[in-house]
Amino acid sequence: MKKEMNRSISFRRKLLISGGGFFFLVLVIASLFGNRGFLEIRKAQKERDALVRETRELTERKGQLEREIRELEINPDAVEPKAREKLWLVKPDEIVVIK
């Protein structure tokens, strides 16, 4: 009778340990690969960092363009070089040399 009791306790203990191990394994897999798992969070952080970097670069570019606009509005002499550079404008007596 004691052997049967020890066997059933041993079986219950093995079943409890196996169930706990399985639950732990499922928990680890879900935390790594799930919808809000570690890998998904790292991917989202990398995307966010790239977007922050891009936003910073675009903000700097915007500032440069705003300064350029102000300069062109204030200084009429600054308009001619920009027009020549961007629109390839030339005076009637000039010869264009392309490198």
Contacts in CASP RR format, 6 or more apart in sequence:
PFRMAT RR
TARGET T0000
AUTHOR 0000-0000-0000
METHOD contacts of the structure
MODEL  1
MKKEMNRSISFRRKLLISGGGFFFLVLVIASLFGNRGFLEIRKAQKERDA
LVRETRELTERKGQLEREIRELEINPDAVEPKAREKLWLVKPDEIVVIK
30 37 0 8 1.000
31 37 0 8 1.000
31 38 0 8 1.000
32 38 0 8 1.000
32 39 0 8 1.000
33 39 0 8 1.000
34 40 0 8 1.000
71 78 0 8 1.000
72 78 0 8 1.000
72 79 0 8 1.000
72 82 0 8 1.000
83 89 0 8 1.000
84 90 0 8 1.000
88 96 0 8 1.000
90 96 0 8 1.000
END
